[in-house]
Amino acid sequence: MKQRTFIATTAVALLTGLLATQSMTANAQAKEKCYGIAAAGQNDCANLSGTHSCQGQSKVSMGADEWKYVAKGECKNMKGMTAEDKMMMKKDDMMKK
């Protein structure tokens, strides 16, 4: 009987873990980092310049290296830049040199 309980408990734990991972992946796909839209103290995590490493520590509003998660596709509507936009700008700058 103990073996049956152990197997059932293990199966439930594995299924719960798989569902949680799947849910987190879906949430991550539905959002994107949007740079240049965060108000002072409203950033979601570390900035690109490395002057801080946590949420809510931005000192200026709309800083180009500060970001906030937004629904995928909404960044351009908010006049922000996605990570892809930033990479394209950097690539263009390097090609100009």
Backbone as ProteinMPNN parsed JSONL, in Angstrom:
{"seq_chain_A": "MKQRTFIATTAVALLTGLLATQSMTANAQAKEKCYGIAAAGQNDCANLSGTHSCQGQSKVSMGADEWKYVAKGECKNMKGMTAEDKMMMKKDDMMKK", "coords_chain_A": {"N_chain_A": [[0.814, -1.19, 0.0], [1.968, 1.231, 0.767], [3.79, 1.64, -1.271], [2.158, 2.088, -3.482], [0.939, 4.508, -2.758], [3.192, 6.145, -2.697], [3.953, 6.103, -5.41], [1.701, 7.283, -6.601], [1.758, 9.826, -5.396], [4.203, 10.787, -6.358], [3.664, 10.851, -9.112], [1.648, 12.809, -9.222], [3.114, 15.031, -8.324], [5.004, 15.292, -10.397], [3.335, 15.846, -12.609], [2.18, 18.246, -11.757], [4.468, 19.879, -11.69], [5.163, 19.88, -14.424], [2.911, 21.157, -15.55], [3.099, 23.68, -14.317], [5.531, 24.615, -15.371], [4.877, 24.73, -18.077], [2.9, 26.694, -18.01], [4.385, 28.937, -17.141], [6.077, 29.241, -19.33], [4.243, 29.911, -21.317], [3.347, 32.391, -20.321], [5.738, 33.86, -20.475], [6.088, 33.963, -23.217], [4.013, 35.566, -23.964], [4.678, 38.095, -23.264], [6.993, 40.873, -23.551], [10.185, 42.508, -23.205], [10.249, 45.968, -22.864], [11.93, 48.784, -23.677], [12.66, 52.053, -22.439], [10.216, 53.037, -21.544], [9.574, 52.924, -18.897], [8.578, 54.474, -15.896], [10.238, 56.466, -13.397], [11.407, 54.434, -10.822], [9.697, 52.397, -11.528], [10.626, 50.302, -13.055], [11.136, 46.911, -14.287], [13.314, 45.19, -13.794], [16.919, 44.705, -13.649], [18.947, 47.261, -15.219], [20.351, 48.021, -18.505], [22.806, 49.35, -18.413], [23.92, 48.604, -16.038], [23.867, 49.948, -13.596], [22.13, 49.413, -11.582], [20.546, 46.522, -10.11], [17.986, 45.612, -9.689], [14.354, 45.45, -9.475], [12.327, 48.374, -9.615], [14.287, 50.316, -9.101], [15.048, 52.338, -10.827], [16.137, 55.626, -11.557], [15.388, 57.656, -13.242], [12.731, 58.713, -15.412], [11.555, 57.069, -18.304], [14.056, 56.162, -19.204], [16.475, 55.079, -21.525], [17.811, 52.681, -21.098], [16.323, 51.349, -19.252], [13.734, 49.01, -18.529], [10.474, 47.481, -18.971], [8.095, 44.864, -18.597], [5.751, 44.208, -21.134], [2.693, 43.46, -22.905], [3.121, 41.292, -25.664], [3.898, 42.847, -28.68], [2.885, 45.329, -27.999], [4.78, 47.223, -27.354], [5.804, 48.968, -29.371], [3.54, 50.549, -29.807], [3.584, 51.993, -27.49], [5.633, 53.64, -27.836], [8.138, 52.61, -27.302], [11.151, 50.548, -27.227], [11.941, 47.321, -28.335], [13.966, 44.467, -27.391], [14.932, 43.383, -29.739], [14.738, 45.587, -31.473], [16.658, 47.241, -30.308], [18.956, 45.723, -30.744], [19.074, 45.783, -33.517], [19.514, 48.509, -33.944], [22.053, 48.779, -32.789], [23.518, 47.117, -34.45], [23.242, 48.527, -36.877], [24.609, 50.886, -36.18], [27.198, 49.885, -35.865], [27.761, 49.114, -38.439], [27.917, 51.538, -39.727], [30.304, 52.565, -38.92]], "CA_chain_A": [[0.0, 0.0, 0.0], [2.833, 2.409, 0.823], [4.4, 1.818, -2.588], [1.121, 2.659, -4.335], [0.815, 5.905, -2.341], [4.412, 6.813, -3.137], [3.881, 6.247, -6.868], [0.652, 8.263, -6.885], [2.256, 11.137, -4.973], [5.261, 11.159, -7.307], [3.014, 11.182, -10.382], [0.98, 14.105, -9.043], [4.164, 16.054, -8.246], [5.558, 15.473, -11.744], [2.332, 16.521, -13.436], [2.08, 19.629, -11.28], [5.672, 20.563, -12.165], [5.051, 20.069, -15.871], [1.894, 22.183, -15.81], [3.637, 24.975, -13.89], [6.546, 25.005, -16.357], [4.167, 25.079, -19.298], [2.222, 27.958, -17.753], [5.394, 29.998, -17.117], [6.54, 29.428, -20.696], [3.188, 30.642, -22.028], [3.386, 33.774, -19.852], [6.944, 34.504, -21.0], [5.887, 34.197, -24.64], [2.983, 36.572, -24.154], [5.213, 39.401, -22.878], [8.33, 41.204, -24.033], [10.812, 43.649, -22.55], [10.082, 47.205, -23.622], [12.882, 49.757, -23.152], [12.37, 53.47, -22.616], [8.846, 53.402, -21.169], [9.379, 52.8, -17.447], [8.67, 55.672, -15.069], [11.219, 56.326, -12.318], [10.987, 53.516, -9.779], [8.709, 51.441, -12.028], [11.252, 49.318, -13.938], [10.886, 45.529, -13.876], [14.522, 44.503, -13.317], [18.193, 45.394, -13.871], [19.053, 48.026, -16.465], [21.431, 47.6, -19.392], [24.087, 49.959, -18.064], [24.459, 47.941, -14.85], [23.937, 50.816, -12.417], [21.344, 48.755, -10.529], [20.232, 45.144, -10.491], [16.688, 45.185, -9.166], [13.087, 46.094, -9.825], [11.958, 49.588, -8.893], [15.437, 51.14, -8.724], [15.403, 53.352, -11.823], [16.128, 56.99, -11.011], [14.807, 58.572, -14.224], [11.622, 58.197, -16.21], [11.765, 56.813, -19.731], [15.47, 55.919, -19.49], [16.631, 54.166, -22.658], [18.32, 51.372, -20.665], [15.371, 50.782, -18.291], [12.68, 48.287, -19.236], [9.28, 46.999, -18.287], [7.393, 43.865, -19.393], [4.468, 44.594, -21.712], [2.121, 42.434, -23.782], [3.849, 41.192, -26.923], [3.362, 43.682, -29.744], [2.423, 46.627, -27.491], [5.907, 48.128, -27.101], [5.857, 50.01, -30.405], [2.412, 51.456, -29.56], [3.931, 52.812, -26.324], [6.816, 54.403, -28.263], [9.317, 52.009, -26.694], [11.989, 49.726, -28.091], [12.121, 45.946, -27.901], [15.36, 44.023, -27.426], [15.269, 43.224, -31.155], [14.952, 46.943, -31.997], [17.942, 47.716, -29.787], [20.021, 44.988, -31.432], [19.141, 46.295, -34.885], [20.159, 49.833, -33.872], [23.465, 48.554, -32.491], [24.079, 46.562, -35.673], [23.319, 49.632, -37.833], [25.678, 51.776, -35.717], [28.474, 49.239, -36.128], [27.982, 49.098, -39.889], [28.228, 52.903, -40.139], [31.698, 52.893, -38.539]], "C_chain_A": [[0.861, 1.259, 0.0], [3.454, 2.697, -0.545], [3.401, 2.476, -3.545], [0.933, 4.149, -4.025], [2.01, 6.713, -2.823], [4.364, 7.087, -4.639], [2.839, 7.306, -7.241], [1.114, 9.678, -6.543], [3.312, 11.65, -5.938], [4.657, 11.584, -8.645], [2.333, 12.545, -10.311], [2.01, 15.233, -9.015], [4.755, 16.338, -9.627], [4.585, 16.215, -12.652], [2.176, 17.987, -13.044], [3.27, 20.443, -11.77], [5.615, 20.848, -13.651], [4.044, 21.158, -16.219], [2.39, 23.573, -15.424], [4.66, 25.492, -14.892], [5.891, 25.457, -17.648], [3.478, 26.429, -19.16], [3.213, 29.117, -17.761], [5.903, 30.279, -18.512], [5.506, 30.215, -21.494], [3.171, 32.105, -21.613], [4.584, 34.509, -20.425], [6.774, 34.823, -22.481], [4.887, 35.318, -24.89], [3.482, 37.98, -23.826], [6.587, 39.617, -23.488], [8.866, 42.391, -23.248], [10.658, 44.855, -23.459], [10.944, 48.275, -22.954], [12.402, 51.172, -23.402], [10.974, 53.893, -22.218], [8.616, 53.426, -19.663], [9.532, 54.149, -16.754], [9.699, 55.419, -13.968], [10.643, 55.441, -11.216], [9.998, 52.461, -10.23], [9.299, 50.41, -12.993], [11.03, 47.9, -13.406], [12.126, 44.771, -13.416], [15.762, 45.336, -13.671], [18.212, 46.157, -15.195], [20.257, 47.564, -17.278], [22.787, 48.144, -18.982], [24.706, 49.366, -16.804], [24.554, 48.816, -13.617], [23.052, 50.329, -11.278], [20.93, 47.376, -11.03], [18.858, 44.676, -10.026], [15.527, 46.014, -9.681], [12.875, 47.345, -8.986], [13.1, 50.505, -8.526], [15.823, 52.183, -9.762], [15.237, 54.743, -11.218], [15.468, 57.99, -11.947], [13.642, 57.907, -14.95], [12.038, 58.086, -17.662], [13.236, 56.663, -20.108], [15.611, 54.852, -20.566], [17.131, 52.783, -22.237], [17.44, 50.717, -19.599], [14.246, 50.105, -19.062], [11.568, 47.838, -18.317], [8.659, 45.933, -19.189], [6.055, 44.428, -19.869], [3.956, 43.428, -22.562], [2.846, 42.462, -25.123], [3.144, 41.998, -28.0], [2.925, 45.07, -29.302], [3.546, 47.655, -27.349], [5.951, 49.277, -28.109], [4.724, 51.02, -30.22], [2.721, 52.415, -28.414], [5.168, 53.665, -26.602], [8.102, 53.912, -27.585], [10.102, 51.208, -27.709], [12.106, 48.326, -27.5], [13.611, 45.61, -27.941], [15.82, 43.862, -28.878], [15.546, 44.581, -31.806], [16.322, 47.457, -31.573], [19.096, 47.026, -30.499], [20.185, 45.484, -32.863], [19.826, 47.659, -34.919], [21.654, 49.67, -33.675], [24.176, 48.028, -33.744], [24.257, 47.649, -36.732], [24.448, 50.587, -37.473], [27.041, 51.188, -36.037], [28.795, 49.243, -37.612], [28.366, 50.483, -40.406], [29.687, 53.256, -39.875], [32.686, 52.386, -39.502]], "O_chain_A": [[0.539, 2.237, -0.675], [3.624, 3.855, -0.927], [3.782, 3.338, -4.337], [0.785, 4.957, -4.942], [1.855, 7.837, -3.302], [4.699, 8.186, -5.083], [3.089, 8.137, -8.115], [0.888, 10.614, -7.31], [3.308, 12.829, -6.294], [5.094, 12.57, -9.239], [2.436, 13.343, -11.243], [1.793, 16.281, -9.622], [4.981, 17.495, -9.982], [4.985, 17.12, -13.384], [2.055, 18.859, -13.904], [3.101, 21.577, -12.218], [5.979, 21.939, -14.091], [4.302, 21.989, -17.09], [2.126, 24.542, -16.135], [4.657, 26.677, -15.227], [6.301, 26.453, -18.244], [3.475, 27.221, -20.102], [2.921, 30.171, -18.326], [6.143, 31.436, -18.857], [5.869, 31.099, -22.271], [2.999, 32.98, -22.462], [4.461, 35.667, -20.824], [7.266, 35.849, -22.951], [4.928, 35.952, -25.944], [2.78, 38.958, -24.085], [7.259, 38.667, -23.891], [8.1, 43.18, -22.695], [10.903, 44.78, -24.663], [10.712, 48.63, -21.798], [11.811, 51.464, -24.442], [10.571, 55.014, -22.526], [7.576, 53.896, -19.202], [10.495, 54.877, -16.995], [9.992, 54.267, -13.649], [9.532, 55.67, -10.739], [9.5, 51.697, -9.403], [8.551, 49.713, -13.679], [10.769, 47.712, -12.218], [11.99, 43.78, -12.698], [15.655, 46.528, -13.958], [17.575, 45.75, -16.167], [21.087, 46.8, -16.785], [23.808, 47.484, -19.176], [25.883, 49.594, -16.526], [25.258, 48.462, -12.672], [23.199, 50.775, -10.141], [20.964, 47.104, -12.231], [18.596, 43.475, -9.974], [15.689, 47.103, -10.232], [13.2, 47.375, -7.799], [12.912, 51.404, -7.706], [16.839, 52.858, -9.593], [14.302, 54.993, -10.457], [15.034, 59.056, -11.51], [13.59, 56.684, -15.078], [12.786, 58.919, -18.174], [13.621, 57.007, -21.226], [14.931, 53.827, -20.515], [16.898, 51.807, -22.949], [17.776, 49.645, -19.097], [13.851, 50.574, -20.129], [11.691, 47.815, -17.092], [8.687, 46.071, -20.412], [5.321, 45.048, -19.098], [4.715, 42.517, -22.894], [3.147, 43.533, -25.652], [1.939, 41.852, -28.208], [2.622, 45.912, -30.147], [3.27, 48.85, -27.235], [6.12, 50.435, -27.725], [4.917, 52.214, -30.449], [2.185, 53.522, -28.367], [5.685, 54.332, -25.705], [9.023, 54.688, -27.329], [9.772, 51.185, -28.895], [12.343, 48.17, -26.302], [14.416, 46.381, -28.464], [16.966, 44.171, -29.206], [16.48, 44.712, -32.597], [17.055, 48.036, -32.375], [20.099, 47.662, -30.823], [21.305, 45.592, -33.362], [20.625, 47.934, -35.814], [22.442, 50.354, -34.328], [25.293, 48.442, -34.056], [25.286, 47.701, -37.406], [25.17, 51.052, -38.355], [27.948, 51.916, -36.439], [29.956, 49.362, -38.004], [29.064, 50.593, -41.414], [30.244, 54.139, -40.527], [33.887, 52.583, -39.315]]}, "name": "protein", "num_of_chains": 1, "seq": "MKQRTFIATTAVALLTGLLATQSMTANAQAKEKCYGIAAAGQNDCANLSGTHSCQGQSKVSMGADEWKYVAKGECKNMKGMTAEDKMMMKKDDMMKK"}
